[in-house]
Amino acid sequence: RRVLFRSIIITTNNLDILDNALIRPGRMDKIFKFGYADKYQAKHMFLNFYENIHVNGQESITELSNIFSEKITEGKYSCAEIQGYFINHKYDPKYVVDNFI
């Protein structure tokens, strides 16, 4: 049986140290770089993560997402770091907003 299409996903934190033979055209057709989260991404991650959580207090999830996104220093946190913080406090978005460093 002939294979017409195959996808292989490779991840690295150091693209520069990979041998050029591994990343040459034809071998590695697409390269996607994931950088650090910006305020827009942080806000929408917050909204997606906490969309079904009821908040006690005066702020809505949308208001809390705006406050949270303003706390993000662009170029400092990866999306994975932010998601990990959400997971550790998955039922308390107010805590996340009040205590994010």
C-alpha positions as CSV (number, residue, x, y, z in Angstrom):
1,R,0.0,0.0,0.0
2,R,1.3,3.4,-1.0
3,V,1.4,6.2,1.6
4,L,0.4,9.5,-0.1
5,F,0.6,11.8,2.9
6,R,2.4,11.7,6.2
7,S,2.7,14.3,8.9
8,I,5.4,14.3,11.5
9,I,5.5,16.9,14.2
10,I,8.9,17.9,15.7
11,T,9.3,20.3,18.5
12,T,12.4,22.0,19.8
13,N,13.2,25.0,22.0
14,N,16.5,25.5,20.0
15,L,15.9,25.5,16.3
16,D,19.4,26.9,15.8
17,I,21.2,23.8,17.1
18,L,19.4,21.3,14.8
19,D,21.4,20.0,11.9
20,N,20.5,21.7,8.6
21,A,19.8,18.3,7.0
22,L,16.9,17.9,9.4
23,I,15.2,21.2,8.5
24,R,16.0,21.6,4.8
25,P,13.1,22.2,2.4
26,G,11.5,18.9,1.4
27,R,12.2,17.4,4.7
28,M,10.7,20.1,6.9
29,D,8.0,21.9,4.8
30,K,6.4,24.0,7.5
31,I,8.0,25.7,10.5
32,F,5.7,27.3,13.1
33,K,7.3,29.5,15.8
34,F,5.4,30.0,19.0
35,G,6.6,32.9,20.9
36,Y,5.4,34.5,24.2
37,A,1.8,35.5,24.8
38,D,0.7,39.0,24.2
39,K,-2.2,40.8,26.0
40,Y,-4.7,39.8,23.3
41,Q,-3.8,36.1,23.6
42,A,-3.9,36.2,27.4
43,K,-7.3,37.8,27.4
44,H,-8.8,35.3,25.1
45,M,-7.2,32.4,26.9
46,F,-8.8,33.7,30.1
47,L,-12.2,34.0,28.5
48,N,-12.0,30.5,27.0
49,F,-10.8,28.9,30.2
50,Y,-13.2,30.5,32.5
51,E,-16.3,31.0,30.3
52,N,-18.5,28.6,32.3
53,I,-17.4,29.7,35.7
54,H,-19.7,31.8,37.8
55,V,-17.9,34.7,39.6
56,N,-19.1,36.0,42.9
57,G,-18.6,39.7,43.0
58,Q,-19.1,42.7,40.9
59,E,-16.8,41.9,37.9
60,S,-17.9,39.7,35.0
61,I,-15.6,37.2,33.4
62,T,-15.1,39.7,30.6
63,E,-14.1,42.4,33.0
64,L,-11.7,40.0,34.8
65,S,-10.2,39.0,31.5
66,N,-9.5,42.7,30.7
67,I,-7.8,43.2,34.1
68,F,-5.8,40.0,33.7
69,S,-4.6,40.9,30.2
70,E,-3.3,44.2,31.5
71,K,-1.1,42.4,34.0
72,I,0.7,40.4,31.3
73,T,4.1,41.7,30.5
74,E,4.5,40.9,26.8
75,G,7.5,38.7,26.0
76,K,7.6,37.2,29.5
77,Y,5.1,34.3,29.6
78,S,4.5,31.5,27.2
79,C,0.9,30.4,26.6
80,A,1.8,27.1,28.3
81,E,2.9,29.0,31.4
82,I,-0.4,31.0,31.5
83,Q,-2.5,27.9,30.9
84,G,-0.6,26.1,33.7
85,Y,-1.5,28.9,36.1
86,F,-5.1,28.7,35.0
87,I,-5.1,24.9,35.6
88,N,-3.7,25.3,39.1
89,H,-6.6,27.7,39.9
90,K,-9.3,26.4,37.6
91,Y,-12.3,27.2,39.7
92,D,-11.2,30.7,40.9
93,P,-10.7,33.3,38.1
94,K,-10.8,36.1,40.7
95,Y,-7.8,34.5,42.5
96,V,-5.9,34.3,39.2
97,V,-6.5,38.0,38.5
98,D,-5.7,39.1,42.1
99,N,-2.5,37.0,42.4
100,F,-0.9,36.8,39.0
101,I,2.6,38.1,39.2
